Each structure stands twice: as structure tokens, then as C-alpha cells.
Amino acid sequence: MNTQLQHDLLPTATHDELARQNFVQSLKVHLATKVSPGNKAIYEHKAAPRFAREHQRPPQDRHEVRSVMQDEPYYQMWSTLLRTSQEMMWDAVNVSVERQLPQLRERAATNGKTLGSLTLNPDLAIPAYHTAVDIHCQPGGYHTELEQDDVAAGATYDRAVYIYAMSRLGSLNDEMGQSVVLHLKEQHADFRPARILDMGCTVGHSTLPYADAYPEAEVFAIDVGAPVLRYAHARAEALGKRVHFSQQNAERTNFEAGSFDLIVSHILLHETSSQAIRNIMKECHRLLRPGGMMLHQEVPQYEGMPPYEAFILDWDTYNNNEPFWGTVHSMDLQKLAEESGFAARGVIQTMIPSALERAQARTEKFQGGDFGGGGAWFVFGATK
């Protein structure tokens, strides 16, 4: 098992805590590589023929596949284990975080470096799509604060994401940002953004690669959760990266119009509502300068995907506290961009390869509980 890079803010684990975390990660790998493929065999040999006998045609979309798969014992077994592994993951990490939370909070508060900045807004209204469920099953989500200057949500997320992704997002969990940067460098080599905004940054995993790739640029990052932002700022300072973090809702920011050359997000859209996405797209259009670009990284849209593959990828909608997952991946993104003010010719929808070799050697398919398993990412965006 590869090792996550230890920095000043990352919670450490005792021998027993680490053993428990490693077990959860190994269980996730086993489910993704050994158990999940059995679902397709069940579908092809049992569920799909049963549907065809009843309807005189094969299933046509993910909903029809679900109608015949949800009662299959094998699928129920896999799904139960996958959901259980998710809950076990948070429990295993929370033990470490709670044990050393006073020290983590102190490190975050007394970090002497001032490369970047942190601006919090205690009056910011947390949107309902965050408060309605614990996203990803993380207890309390990204925004819950249990004490003054709380960083628990950020510390938990930093370690748990490494386990969730089965270490394949790299030692700093930054594979998503690295992949978009690689795409920009290869496909837009002359693009030199002076101001960059990362929307929904959580702890800044995907933000920092932009600071490295464009050292002359001002990098800004926003999120609605104060605990993850406190952690993100302290983590960036500890790693020697200059980023300006602020607590804002991506639907309505306080930045002036035409403030940015590049706006990015990484698996943000599926954690917001359909109306919020429309607001975010309009805000991106407002914030971009002429010639600027937005790039939103996600897993692929369901359109054109075989019904079974869409069904497996849609697992998170029903089982991982991701209620807007399916809605986002069914949206007409071309229409969305045009309605937000972008010209049709400037809309971008493409698959980009992972920047990390280890991620490219994953399960080679997108599936529930392994959202980056294909070794590539879908990017939706537009130029202004």
C-alpha cells in the first residue's frame, strides 16, 4: 500500500488505528476489483434475460436495470458491503482525529507562515443541499463545527479520501487537480491565467497543483464549510503554497465581475442541486474575463453510456448520500452552458487522462464507490 505524505496537519495514527484504516482500504480494493465484476455476470445471465422475458426487449436505461438488479442477492450483498465499508472508513479515521484534535486545532491556529490568507464568514447560510444529508456519509458533512476553530471535518476528509480512493489519487490526494493541469499544459500551452478560482475546494487537494503550475498567478479557493477551510489554509501553508481561501457559496460570490482567467472545480457539481448548478454556471460566466475558461471535473455523463454501466455508476445516488449525483450526470450540459451565457462554439465536453500512472492502472471502469476508477476524468467547461 502506498503511503500518504505526512504533513504538519495530517492526523497521525497509532499502530492499531493504522491497521484498522488499512483493513478498510483493502476491503474497498477487494470489493472494487473482485466482487463488483460479479454484478455484471448476474445482470447478463439472470437479470437482463428476466427483464427481456417480461418486456420482450432489453433494459433501455439505468432505471430499468435497477428494477431487475435491486432484488438480486449478489447485488444486495455487494451494495451492503460497499456502504458498510464507507461507514467503517469514517469511523476508522475519526478515532485518530478525535484523539489528537486539540493538537491539530492548535497547529492550524498558530501556524506562523503567512503565504496566503483565510477569510471566514460566520453569517454565510449553508445551502440545504449540504445540510439535508451527510455527503459521502461523512458525519456532519463538511460544514459542521463542534467547537471554536474546529478543523475536524478537514482532518477527517484529508485522511479518509486517501482510503476512499484506495491511494490512487496520489500521496497528496491531488490527482484530480494534477490531471486538469496536465490537460491545460498539453491542450492550451499558451494559456497563462493570472487569477485562478477553485470552487468547492474542501481541503485544497486539487487547488494546490494550480499554484505549482502557474507560480505567477493569484490562486483563490472557496467553500461553504469553515472547518475544511481552516484546515485547507493551514495545510497549504504547511506545504509552502500560496492560496487565498474564503468561505463563500459558489452560486453567489463577492468577487467582482471579470475577476478570473480560469475557474475550476473538482467533483463539486454532483454535490449541489440542479438549480444550484445553474446558478454556479451563471456565476462562472459573470466572473470570467473575456477569453477566460471554466473547467469542471466530474465522472462521465450517462448519455451514450450502456445502461448497465450507468446503473453501476449511479450507485452513489441511492446508497452513498449523493442524492444529486444522478441528476447532474443526466443534465444537458451544452444547453446549460448556453443558457448561462456561453457561446455554443466555446463549450467543452471531453475526457482527459489521469496525470498519475497509478490512477491509470485502476479498475479501468467507472463504478459505484470508485468514482475515478476509469483512470480518466470527464471535463465540462467553456471559454468566454
C-alpha positions as CSV (number, residue, x, y, z in Angstrom):
1,M,0.0,0.0,0.0
2,N,1.4,3.4,-1.0
3,T,1.8,5.9,1.9
4,Q,0.1,9.2,2.2
5,L,2.5,12.1,2.5
6,Q,2.7,13.2,6.1
7,H,2.5,17.0,6.6
8,D,2.0,19.0,9.8
9,L,-1.8,18.9,9.7
10,L,-2.4,15.3,8.7
11,P,-3.6,13.3,11.7
12,T,-1.2,10.5,12.6
13,A,-2.4,7.0,13.5
14,T,-1.3,4.6,16.2
15,H,-0.4,1.0,15.2
16,D,-3.9,-0.2,15.8
17,E,-5.6,2.8,14.2
18,L,-3.5,2.3,11.1
19,A,-4.2,-1.4,10.9
20,R,-7.9,-0.6,11.0
21,Q,-7.6,2.0,8.3
22,N,-5.5,-0.3,6.1
23,F,-8.1,-3.0,6.5
24,V,-10.9,-0.7,5.3
25,Q,-8.8,0.3,2.3
26,S,-8.0,-3.3,1.5
27,L,-11.7,-4.2,1.7
28,K,-12.6,-1.4,-0.7
29,V,-10.0,-2.7,-3.2
30,H,-11.4,-6.2,-2.9
31,L,-14.9,-5.0,-3.5
32,A,-13.9,-2.9,-6.5
33,T,-11.7,-5.5,-8.2
34,K,-13.0,-8.9,-7.1
35,V,-16.7,-8.6,-6.0
36,S,-18.1,-5.8,-8.2
37,P,-17.4,-7.6,-11.5
38,G,-19.7,-10.4,-10.4
39,N,-22.6,-8.0,-10.7
40,K,-22.3,-7.9,-14.5
41,A,-22.4,-11.6,-14.7
42,I,-25.6,-11.7,-12.6
43,Y,-27.1,-9.0,-14.9
44,E,-26.2,-10.7,-18.1
45,H,-27.2,-14.2,-17.2
46,K,-30.1,-13.6,-14.8
47,A,-31.5,-10.1,-14.5
48,A,-31.4,-9.0,-18.1
49,P,-33.0,-12.2,-19.5
50,R,-35.7,-12.0,-16.9
51,F,-36.5,-8.4,-17.9
52,A,-36.5,-9.4,-21.6
53,R,-39.0,-12.2,-20.9
54,E,-41.3,-9.8,-19.2
55,H,-41.0,-6.9,-21.6
56,Q,-39.9,-8.5,-24.9
57,R,-36.9,-6.1,-25.0
58,P,-33.7,-5.5,-23.1
59,P,-33.5,-2.8,-20.4
60,Q,-33.1,0.6,-22.0
61,D,-31.7,2.8,-19.2
62,R,-30.2,2.6,-15.7
63,H,-33.6,2.8,-14.1
64,E,-34.8,-0.3,-15.8
65,V,-31.6,-2.1,-15.0
66,R,-32.1,-1.1,-11.3
67,S,-35.6,-2.5,-11.4
68,V,-34.3,-6.0,-12.0
69,M,-31.0,-5.8,-10.2
70,Q,-32.1,-4.4,-6.8
71,D,-33.6,-7.7,-5.7
72,E,-30.7,-9.9,-6.8
73,P,-29.0,-11.3,-3.6
74,Y,-25.5,-10.9,-5.1
75,Y,-26.0,-7.2,-5.9
76,Q,-27.6,-6.7,-2.4
77,M,-24.5,-8.3,-0.8
78,W,-22.0,-6.1,-2.8
79,S,-24.0,-3.0,-2.2
80,T,-24.3,-3.6,1.5
81,L,-20.6,-4.3,1.9
82,L,-19.7,-1.2,-0.1
83,R,-22.0,1.0,2.1
84,T,-20.6,-0.6,5.2
85,S,-17.0,0.0,4.1
86,Q,-17.9,3.7,3.7
87,E,-19.2,3.9,7.2
88,M,-16.2,1.9,8.5
89,M,-13.8,4.3,6.8
90,W,-15.2,7.4,8.6
91,D,-15.2,5.6,11.9
92,A,-11.6,4.4,11.5
93,V,-10.4,7.9,10.7
94,N,-12.5,9.7,13.3
95,V,-10.8,7.7,16.1
96,S,-7.4,9.2,15.1
97,V,-8.8,12.7,14.6
98,E,-10.7,12.9,17.9
99,R,-7.7,11.6,19.8
100,Q,-5.4,14.4,18.6
101,L,-7.9,17.2,17.7
102,P,-6.6,19.7,20.3
103,Q,-3.1,19.4,18.8
104,L,-4.5,19.7,15.2
105,R,-6.5,22.7,16.1
106,E,-3.5,24.4,17.8
107,R,-1.3,23.7,14.8
108,A,-3.8,25.2,12.4
109,A,-4.3,28.3,14.6
110,T,-0.6,29.0,15.4
111,N,0.9,28.3,12.0
112,G,3.4,31.2,11.7
113,K,3.6,31.3,7.9
114,T,1.5,33.8,6.0
115,L,1.9,32.9,2.4
116,G,-1.8,33.0,1.6
117,S,-4.9,34.1,3.5
118,L,-8.1,32.8,5.1
119,T,-11.4,34.7,5.3
120,L,-14.3,33.2,7.0
121,N,-17.9,34.4,7.1
122,P,-19.9,33.1,10.1
123,D,-23.1,34.6,8.7
124,L,-22.9,32.6,5.5
125,A,-26.0,30.4,5.1
126,I,-25.1,26.8,4.5
127,P,-27.2,25.6,1.5
128,A,-29.9,23.0,2.1
129,Y,-28.2,20.5,-0.3
130,H,-25.4,20.3,2.3
131,T,-27.4,20.3,5.5
132,A,-30.0,17.8,4.2
133,V,-27.6,14.8,4.2
134,D,-24.1,13.9,5.4
135,I,-22.4,14.0,2.0
136,H,-20.4,10.8,1.3
137,C,-21.7,9.7,4.7
138,Q,-19.1,11.8,6.4
139,P,-20.6,12.5,9.8
140,G,-21.6,16.1,9.9
141,G,-20.6,16.8,6.3
142,Y,-18.0,19.5,5.5
143,H,-19.6,22.3,7.4
144,T,-20.4,21.1,11.0
145,E,-18.5,22.8,13.8
146,L,-18.4,21.2,17.2
147,E,-16.1,23.7,18.9
148,Q,-14.4,27.0,18.3
149,D,-11.8,27.0,15.5
150,D,-12.8,23.4,14.6
151,V,-10.8,21.6,11.9
152,A,-12.1,18.1,12.5
153,A,-14.1,17.9,9.2
154,G,-11.0,18.9,7.3
155,A,-8.6,16.5,9.1
156,T,-11.1,13.6,8.7
157,Y,-11.6,14.3,5.0
158,D,-7.9,14.6,4.2
159,R,-7.1,11.1,5.6
160,A,-10.4,9.4,4.5
161,V,-10.2,10.5,0.9
162,Y,-6.9,8.7,0.6
163,I,-8.6,5.5,1.9
164,Y,-11.7,6.0,-0.2
165,A,-9.7,6.4,-3.4
166,M,-7.6,3.4,-2.5
167,S,-4.5,5.6,-2.5
168,R,-4.8,6.2,-6.2
169,L,-5.2,10.0,-6.0
170,G,-1.6,10.2,-5.1
171,S,0.3,10.9,-1.9
172,L,-1.3,14.3,-1.6
173,N,-4.8,13.3,-2.9
174,D,-4.1,15.8,-5.8
175,E,-4.6,13.6,-8.8
176,M,-7.7,15.5,-10.0
177,G,-6.0,18.9,-10.0
178,Q,-2.9,17.4,-11.5
179,S,-4.9,15.9,-14.3
180,V,-6.6,19.2,-15.2
181,V,-3.3,21.0,-15.1
182,L,-1.8,18.4,-17.4
183,H,-4.7,18.9,-19.8
184,L,-4.2,22.6,-19.8
185,K,-0.5,22.4,-20.4
186,E,-1.0,19.9,-23.3
187,Q,-4.0,21.4,-25.0
188,H,-3.7,25.1,-24.1
189,A,0.0,25.6,-23.8
190,D,-0.2,29.3,-24.4
191,F,-2.9,29.9,-21.8
192,R,-1.4,31.9,-18.9
193,P,-4.0,32.6,-16.2
194,A,-3.2,35.4,-13.9
195,R,-6.1,34.8,-11.5
196,I,-7.5,31.3,-10.8
197,L,-10.5,30.3,-8.7
198,D,-11.2,26.8,-7.4
199,M,-14.9,26.4,-6.4
200,G,-15.8,23.9,-3.7
201,C,-12.2,23.3,-2.7
202,T,-12.8,21.4,0.6
203,V,-9.2,21.0,2.0
204,G,-7.5,22.2,-1.2
205,H,-6.3,18.8,-2.5
206,S,-7.0,19.8,-6.1
207,T,-6.2,23.5,-5.6
208,L,-2.5,23.3,-4.9
209,P,-1.5,21.9,-8.3
210,Y,-2.5,25.2,-9.9
211,A,-0.3,27.2,-7.5
212,D,2.6,25.0,-8.7
213,A,1.7,25.0,-12.4
214,Y,1.2,28.8,-12.5
215,P,3.5,30.3,-9.9
216,E,2.9,33.9,-11.0
217,A,-0.8,33.6,-10.7
218,E,-3.0,34.5,-7.8
219,V,-4.9,31.4,-6.7
220,F,-8.2,31.7,-4.8
221,A,-10.3,28.9,-3.4
222,I,-13.8,28.9,-1.9
223,D,-16.0,26.5,0.1
224,V,-19.1,26.8,2.3
225,G,-17.5,24.9,5.2
226,A,-15.4,26.8,7.7
227,P,-13.8,23.6,9.3
228,V,-12.5,22.4,5.9
229,L,-11.2,25.9,5.0
230,R,-9.3,26.3,8.3
231,Y,-7.7,23.0,7.6
232,A,-7.1,23.8,3.9
233,H,-5.4,27.1,4.7
234,A,-3.1,25.6,7.4
235,R,-2.3,22.6,5.1
236,A,-1.4,24.9,2.2
237,E,0.9,26.9,4.5
238,A,2.5,23.8,5.8
239,L,3.2,22.7,2.3
240,G,4.6,26.1,1.3
241,K,1.8,27.0,-1.1
242,R,0.2,30.5,-1.5
243,V,-3.6,30.3,-1.8
244,H,-6.3,32.7,-0.7
245,F,-9.1,30.7,0.9
246,S,-12.5,32.2,1.7
247,Q,-15.9,31.0,2.9
248,Q,-18.3,31.6,0.1
249,N,-21.2,29.9,-1.8
250,A,-20.2,29.3,-5.4
251,E,-23.7,30.3,-6.5
252,R,-23.1,33.9,-5.4
253,T,-19.6,35.1,-4.6
254,N,-18.3,38.5,-3.6
255,F,-15.7,38.7,-6.3
256,E,-16.1,41.5,-8.9
257,A,-17.3,40.7,-12.4
258,G,-14.4,39.7,-14.8
259,S,-12.1,38.8,-11.9
260,F,-10.7,35.5,-13.2
261,D,-8.9,33.9,-16.2
262,L,-9.6,30.4,-15.0
263,I,-12.3,28.9,-12.9
264,V,-12.1,25.2,-11.9
265,S,-14.0,22.7,-9.8
266,H,-13.3,19.1,-9.0
267,I,-16.3,16.7,-8.3
268,L,-18.3,19.7,-7.0
269,L,-21.3,19.8,-9.3
270,H,-22.7,16.4,-8.2
271,E,-22.9,17.7,-4.6
272,T,-25.2,20.6,-5.4
273,S,-28.8,20.8,-6.6
274,S,-29.9,21.2,-10.2
275,Q,-30.8,24.8,-9.5
276,A,-27.5,25.5,-7.7
277,I,-25.6,24.2,-10.8
278,R,-27.5,26.7,-13.0
279,N,-26.6,29.5,-10.5
280,I,-22.9,28.4,-10.5
281,M,-22.7,28.4,-14.2
282,K,-24.1,31.9,-14.4
283,E,-21.7,33.0,-11.7
284,C,-18.8,31.5,-13.7
285,H,-19.8,33.5,-16.7
286,R,-20.0,36.6,-14.6
287,L,-16.6,36.1,-13.0
288,L,-14.7,35.2,-16.1
289,R,-12.8,37.8,-18.2
290,P,-13.2,37.7,-22.0
291,G,-11.0,34.8,-23.2
292,G,-11.2,33.1,-19.8
293,M,-12.1,29.5,-19.3
294,M,-14.0,27.3,-16.8
295,L,-13.3,23.6,-16.4
296,H,-15.5,21.4,-14.1
297,Q,-14.1,17.9,-13.5
298,E,-16.5,15.0,-13.0
299,V,-17.2,11.4,-13.9
300,P,-18.8,11.0,-17.3
301,Q,-22.4,11.8,-18.2
302,Y,-24.8,8.9,-18.6
303,E,-25.7,9.9,-22.2
304,G,-24.3,7.3,-24.5
305,M,-23.2,5.0,-21.7
306,P,-24.5,1.4,-21.8
307,P,-27.5,1.0,-19.4
308,Y,-25.7,-1.4,-17.1
309,E,-22.6,0.8,-16.8
310,A,-24.7,3.8,-16.0
311,F,-26.6,1.8,-13.3
312,I,-23.4,0.8,-11.6
313,L,-22.0,4.3,-11.7
314,D,-25.3,5.6,-10.3
315,W,-24.9,3.5,-7.1
316,D,-23.9,6.7,-5.2
317,T,-27.2,8.4,-5.9
318,Y,-29.1,5.9,-3.8
319,N,-26.5,4.5,-1.4
320,N,-23.8,7.0,-0.6
321,N,-25.7,10.1,0.4
322,E,-25.2,11.7,-3.0
323,P,-28.8,12.5,-3.9
324,F,-27.9,14.9,-6.8
325,W,-25.4,12.5,-8.4
326,G,-27.8,11.1,-11.0
327,T,-29.4,14.4,-11.7
328,V,-26.1,16.1,-12.6
329,H,-24.9,13.3,-14.8
330,S,-28.2,13.3,-16.8
331,M,-28.2,17.1,-17.5
332,D,-27.9,18.6,-20.9
333,L,-24.6,20.4,-20.4
334,Q,-24.5,22.1,-23.8
335,K,-27.8,23.7,-23.1
336,L,-26.8,24.6,-19.6
337,A,-23.7,26.4,-20.8
338,E,-25.6,28.3,-23.5
339,E,-28.3,29.3,-21.0
340,S,-25.6,30.6,-18.7
341,G,-24.3,33.0,-21.4
342,F,-21.6,31.0,-23.0
343,A,-21.4,30.7,-26.8
344,A,-22.2,27.3,-28.2
345,R,-18.8,27.1,-30.0
346,G,-16.9,27.6,-26.8
347,V,-18.5,24.7,-24.8
348,I,-16.1,21.9,-23.8
349,Q,-17.0,18.3,-23.0
350,T,-14.1,15.9,-23.1
351,M,-12.4,13.0,-21.3
352,I,-8.9,13.7,-20.0
353,P,-6.4,11.1,-18.8
354,S,-5.2,10.9,-15.3
355,A,-1.9,12.6,-14.6
356,L,-0.7,9.8,-12.3
357,E,0.4,6.4,-13.6
358,R,-1.0,4.7,-10.6
359,A,-4.5,6.1,-11.2
360,Q,-4.3,5.0,-14.8
361,A,-3.8,1.4,-13.6
362,R,-7.0,1.3,-11.6
363,T,-10.1,-0.9,-12.2
364,E,-10.4,0.6,-15.7
365,K,-14.1,1.2,-15.2
366,F,-16.3,3.7,-13.5
367,Q,-18.4,2.2,-10.8
368,G,-20.1,2.9,-7.5
369,G,-17.7,3.6,-4.7
370,D,-14.8,4.1,-7.1
371,F,-15.7,7.3,-9.0
372,G,-12.2,7.7,-10.6
373,G,-11.7,4.0,-11.4
374,G,-11.5,4.6,-15.1
375,G,-8.1,6.3,-15.0
376,A,-9.6,9.3,-16.7
377,W,-11.9,12.2,-15.9
378,F,-14.8,13.9,-17.7
379,V,-14.4,17.7,-18.0
380,F,-17.2,20.1,-18.8
381,G,-16.4,23.7,-19.4
382,A,-16.5,26.7,-21.7
383,T,-14.5,29.7,-22.9
384,K,-15.9,33.2,-22.6
